Amino acid sequence: MTLVARTWLVLRAEALRLARLRSTYAALLALGVLSGLRAWLAVGWAAAERGGTSDPVSSGGAWAPLVDGWALGLVLGTLVLLAHAARSIAGDAESGVLRLAVTRSATRSSLVLGRLLLAPLLVAAVVVVTGLSAWAVAGAAADFGPFVEDGFEIWSAAELRDEVARAVRAIVPPLLATYALGLFVSCGVRGGALATTLALGLFLAFDPFKTALGEAHYWVFASHVPTLADSSAWAELSGFARGFSDAGFPPELVRAGYEASWPALLAFTVAACALLRRRSL
């Protein structure tokens, strides 16, 4: 059996396992609820700042709550994705499932690659669920028309949609690289709990040091993932949706995110395969 066939078997098995777990749907539901709640709070805070009036601006008042709610969902979703990746191989090795898979039909490399190919589905699920929840709540409270304030159109609806779509595209490769980081840690650590703690610690520890690196931090894939100390396209998008930003996230920084993420994803994948080949199961 070829590596491609073995990888496909692992991918299918992992996808079916996730589909059967209630925790999968519970995690997505929680992310959706929290995203919607954040969007609802953003609408309420905007109304409170205006003394309780119902319309934050003449038009386009739903964009900022959408961005705020979606951003929170992505921040939490990133941590969920990283934790899942870190727990996967280390947890299966701890329980003996990994050894059983190798004795049957899977190779060690296919165990990594099959899980990595699951990442686009998981990233898409997180992005779609959190986005739809924030969109539904924000749209119920305000409109997604052009951003008009005091009779002056600051952004058209098409410009706002394009900027949101560009921000979504900008975070997908970094999220995939983050998942690969989790797999790399998972292959080198024994125990799912330890692997999860280490992966989350490494990822979160980078946040306070971003500013110390200056503009160079944009060449680290983790800088383009939404976090609490956000420097991704979503940080700029929040100001853009409120009419504060005049340009949005610069195209050169979007390219830097792509150019930093794909090599990182490849490096983590190769290193994860090498680690798993050397460790005892």
Salt bridges, closest charged atoms under 4 A:
GLU14 OE2 - ARG17 NH2 2.94
GLU14 OE2 - ARG115 NH2 3.24
ASP68 OD2 - ARG38 NH2 3.93
ASP68 OD2 - ARG242 NH2 2.39
ASP92 OD2 - ARG17 NH2 2.84
ASP92 OD2 - ARG115 NH2 2.54
GLU163 OE2 - ARG166 NH2 3.05
ASP207 OD1 - LYS210 NZ 2.88
